[in-house]
């Protein structure tokens, strides 16, 4: 299946490839049982190379932690709305298998959603939605009379600060919970040196500091560097633990949970 994606849309294939490689490894972190089959259906899947491939443990630890947080939240809410923003080709709705009282929405840009419709079978209770999450009018299509969980994985750093504010203002209705990964300000600069990012003509445009300025109450923060170190072994774990000793490195990427009263 031919895929025509541009800029940050191309990164979803990197993530899918990392999930597939992790699942095939001797010690999987996420263990996504769906990634490899999906990747097999994509013509010319990406070659991650050494640089991007080295991020596989971090990206899969991120997905695992978000799964765990979402699973715990769903266990407390039999009836709810879940907005999975920047869903890409992630199989999270299948991995979590939410109950019949949950309205799940997989949200992304039109080319991504078009591909997702072709690759995934319809699932009862799950709806795919194409749209611009920085457009204030986008959010009116979702009900606000149920508890709401907003998952934003690998998304906010690609938006500028105004876009981050638009997502927070639009997605977080009263009582809503946001689970999002963000990067330290210095990472936005370092990411711009990544050859794959430059080839995709994309980069990080905001940081943890930008989200903190506009988000509601912070209730939890986890270092994804620490999560990677504890979920790997051997040289990988040692290298990540040494990296975490560098000033400001431990919080290079964090997973944050916010709640709006």
C-alpha positions as CSV (number, residue, x, y, z in Angstrom):
1,X,0.0,0.0,0.0
2,X,1.5,3.3,-1.1
3,X,1.8,6.0,1.5
4,X,2.0,9.7,0.7
5,X,2.8,11.7,3.8
6,X,4.4,15.0,4.4
7,X,6.5,16.5,7.2
8,X,5.5,15.3,10.7
9,X,3.0,12.9,9.2
10,X,6.0,10.8,8.1
11,X,7.1,10.3,11.7
12,X,4.1,7.9,12.4
13,X,5.8,5.3,10.2
14,X,8.9,5.6,12.2
15,X,6.9,5.0,15.4
16,X,5.1,2.0,13.8
17,X,8.5,0.6,12.7
18,X,9.9,1.0,16.2
19,X,6.8,-0.8,17.7
20,X,7.3,-3.7,15.2
21,X,11.0,-4.0,16.0
22,X,10.3,-3.9,19.7
23,X,7.6,-6.6,19.4
24,X,10.1,-8.9,17.6
25,X,12.9,-8.4,20.1
26,X,13.9,-10.8,22.8
27,X,12.8,-8.4,25.5
28,X,9.9,-6.3,24.3
29,X,9.0,-3.2,26.2
30,X,5.6,-2.5,24.6
31,X,5.0,-5.8,22.9
32,X,2.5,-4.3,20.3
33,X,1.0,-7.4,18.7
34,X,-0.4,-5.5,15.7
35,X,2.5,-3.3,14.5
36,X,4.3,-5.9,12.4
37,X,1.2,-6.9,10.4
38,X,0.4,-3.2,9.7
39,X,3.9,-2.5,8.6
40,X,3.9,-5.4,6.2
41,X,1.1,-3.8,4.4
42,X,3.0,-0.5,3.8
43,X,5.0,-0.2,0.6
44,X,8.6,0.8,1.2
45,X,8.6,1.0,5.0
46,X,11.2,3.3,6.5
47,X,14.8,2.3,7.3
48,X,15.3,3.7,10.7
49,X,19.1,3.5,10.5
50,X,21.3,3.6,13.6
51,X,20.3,7.1,14.7
52,X,16.5,6.7,14.7
53,X,16.6,3.0,15.6
54,X,18.4,3.9,18.8
55,X,15.3,5.7,19.9
56,X,13.2,2.5,19.8
57,X,13.4,1.8,23.6
58,X,12.5,5.4,24.5
59,X,9.5,5.5,22.1
60,X,8.2,2.1,23.2
61,X,8.6,3.0,26.9
62,X,6.6,6.1,26.2
63,X,3.8,4.1,24.6
64,X,3.8,1.6,27.4
65,X,3.5,4.3,30.1
66,X,0.7,6.0,28.3
67,X,-1.1,2.6,27.9
68,X,-0.7,2.0,31.7
69,X,-2.0,5.5,32.6
70,X,-4.9,5.2,30.2
71,X,-5.8,1.7,31.4
72,X,-5.8,2.8,35.0
73,X,-8.0,5.8,34.1
74,X,-10.5,3.6,32.2
75,X,-10.7,1.2,35.1
76,X,-12.2,4.1,37.1
77,X,-14.6,5.3,34.3
78,X,-17.0,2.9,32.8
79,X,-18.6,5.6,30.7
80,X,-16.2,8.1,29.1
81,X,-14.8,9.8,26.1
82,X,-11.2,9.2,25.0
83,X,-9.6,11.5,22.5
84,X,-6.5,9.9,21.1
85,X,-4.8,12.9,19.4
86,X,-2.2,12.4,16.8
87,X,-3.1,8.7,16.7
88,X,-1.1,7.9,13.6
89,X,-1.3,4.1,13.0
90,X,-1.1,3.3,16.7
91,X,-3.1,0.3,17.8
92,X,-3.8,1.7,21.3
93,X,-7.6,1.2,21.1
94,X,-7.0,-2.5,20.4
95,X,-4.4,-2.9,23.1
96,X,-6.6,-1.3,25.7
97,X,-9.8,-2.8,24.5
98,X,-12.1,-0.3,26.3
99,X,-15.6,-1.3,27.4
100,X,-18.9,-0.6,25.7
101,X,-19.5,2.6,27.7
102,X,-16.4,4.3,26.2
103,X,-16.6,6.5,23.2
104,X,-13.1,6.4,21.6
105,X,-12.0,8.8,19.0
106,X,-8.7,8.4,17.0
107,X,-7.8,11.9,15.7
108,X,-5.2,12.9,13.2
109,X,-4.7,14.9,9.9
110,X,-6.7,13.8,6.8
111,X,-3.9,11.9,5.0
112,X,-3.2,9.9,8.2
113,X,-6.8,9.1,8.8
114,X,-7.3,8.1,5.2
115,X,-4.5,5.6,5.6
116,X,-5.8,4.4,9.0
117,X,-9.2,3.7,7.5
118,X,-7.6,1.5,4.8
119,X,-5.4,-0.4,7.3
120,X,-7.8,-0.9,10.2
121,X,-11.1,-2.6,10.4
122,X,-13.9,-0.7,12.0
123,X,-14.3,-1.3,15.7
124,X,-17.5,-0.7,17.6
125,X,-17.2,2.2,19.9
126,X,-14.2,3.7,18.1
127,X,-14.4,6.5,15.5
128,X,-11.7,8.0,13.3
129,X,-11.8,11.7,13.0
130,X,-9.8,13.9,10.6
131,X,-9.2,17.5,11.5
132,X,-6.9,20.3,12.7
133,X,-6.5,20.2,16.5
134,X,-5.3,23.8,16.5
135,X,-8.6,25.0,15.0
136,X,-10.9,26.1,17.9
137,X,-14.0,25.0,16.0
138,X,-12.8,21.4,15.7
139,X,-13.7,20.5,19.3
140,X,-17.4,21.2,19.1
141,X,-18.0,17.7,17.5
142,X,-17.2,15.9,20.8
143,X,-19.7,15.5,23.6
144,X,-18.7,17.2,26.9
145,X,-21.2,15.5,29.2
146,X,-18.9,12.5,30.0
147,X,-15.5,12.2,31.7
148,X,-12.9,12.9,29.1
149,X,-9.4,11.5,28.7
150,X,-7.1,13.2,26.2
151,X,-4.0,11.3,25.0
152,X,-1.4,13.3,23.1
153,X,1.5,11.1,22.3
154,X,4.3,12.5,20.0
155,X,2.1,15.5,19.1
156,X,2.5,18.7,21.2
157,X,6.2,19.2,20.4
158,X,5.4,19.5,16.7
159,X,3.0,22.4,17.4
160,X,4.0,25.9,18.1
161,X,3.1,27.4,21.5
162,X,-0.1,28.9,20.1
163,X,-1.1,25.5,18.8
164,X,-0.4,23.9,22.2
165,X,-2.7,26.4,23.8
166,X,-5.4,25.7,21.2
167,X,-5.3,22.0,22.1
168,X,-5.4,22.7,25.8
169,X,-8.2,25.2,25.5
170,X,-10.3,23.1,23.1
171,X,-9.7,19.5,24.4
172,X,-9.7,20.0,28.1
173,X,-13.3,20.5,29.1
174,X,-14.2,20.7,32.8
175,X,-13.0,17.6,34.6
176,X,-10.9,16.4,31.7
177,X,-7.5,14.7,32.1
178,X,-4.6,15.2,29.7
179,X,-1.8,12.7,29.3
180,X,1.0,14.1,27.1
181,X,4.7,13.7,26.5
182,X,6.8,16.8,26.1
183,X,10.4,17.6,25.6
184,X,12.8,20.0,27.4
185,X,13.6,23.2,25.6
186,X,17.1,22.1,24.7
187,X,15.7,19.0,22.9
188,X,13.9,21.2,20.4
189,X,17.2,22.4,19.2
190,X,19.0,19.0,19.2
191,X,16.1,17.4,17.3
192,X,16.7,19.9,14.5
193,X,20.1,18.3,14.0
194,X,18.6,14.8,13.4
195,X,19.1,14.0,9.6
196,X,15.8,12.1,9.4
197,X,13.9,15.1,10.9
198,X,15.6,17.4,8.4
199,X,14.8,15.1,5.5
200,X,11.2,15.1,6.6
201,X,11.3,18.9,6.7
202,X,9.9,18.9,10.3
203,X,11.1,19.6,13.8
204,X,10.0,20.3,17.3
205,X,8.4,23.7,17.9
206,X,7.5,23.7,21.5
207,X,8.6,22.3,24.8
208,X,7.6,21.3,28.3
209,X,7.8,25.0,29.3
210,X,5.3,26.0,26.7
211,X,2.8,23.4,27.9
212,X,3.3,24.3,31.5
213,X,2.3,28.0,30.8
214,X,-1.2,27.1,29.5
215,X,-2.1,23.7,31.0
216,X,-4.2,23.3,34.2
217,X,-3.2,21.5,37.3
218,X,-0.2,19.1,37.0
219,X,-0.9,15.9,38.9
220,X,1.9,13.6,37.7
221,X,5.2,13.7,35.8
222,X,7.4,10.7,34.8
223,X,10.8,10.8,33.3
224,X,10.8,8.8,30.1
225,X,14.6,8.6,30.3
226,X,14.2,6.8,33.7
227,X,11.4,4.6,32.2
228,X,13.7,3.6,29.4
229,X,16.5,2.7,31.7
230,X,14.3,0.5,33.9
231,X,12.7,-1.3,31.0
232,X,15.9,-2.2,29.2
233,X,18.9,-4.2,30.1
234,X,22.6,-4.6,29.3
235,X,24.5,-1.8,27.5
236,X,21.3,0.0,26.6
237,X,20.2,0.4,30.2
238,X,23.7,1.4,31.3
239,X,24.0,4.0,28.5
240,X,20.6,5.5,29.4
241,X,21.5,5.6,33.1
242,X,24.7,7.4,32.4
243,X,22.9,9.8,30.1
244,X,20.5,10.6,32.9
245,X,23.4,11.8,35.1
246,X,24.1,14.6,32.6
247,X,22.6,17.9,33.9
248,X,19.0,18.4,32.6
249,X,19.1,15.0,30.7
250,X,16.8,13.1,33.0
251,X,13.9,15.3,32.0
252,X,14.8,15.5,28.3
253,X,11.4,13.9,27.6
254,X,8.7,13.5,30.3
255,X,5.2,12.2,30.5
256,X,2.8,14.6,32.2
257,X,-0.7,14.3,33.4
258,X,-2.9,17.4,33.9
259,X,-6.4,17.7,35.2
260,X,-8.9,20.6,34.7
261,X,-11.2,21.2,37.6
